[in-house]
């Protein structure tokens, strides 16, 4: 994964929150691909929903609310973005 990549949701992909606001689902209305999301994933997806962001900014957001090692957070975010990319739910711009 390129550290300079900018990530965003694809245009036909929408984030739907559960009534409690603590989890949700990312849904592609064209392909019917989806991904269920926990609270941490929602933090990332809300940033992607707002527009292009990079892994450094996503890592900073997670570190604000989670007591986790920066390297581990970055690796976990990278893995999550790779899964979303493989499901064709997000765009990557180099």
Helices and strands as residue ranges (DSSP letters): E 6-9, E 13-17, E 24-28, E 34-37, H 39-50, H 55-65, H 70-86, E 90-93
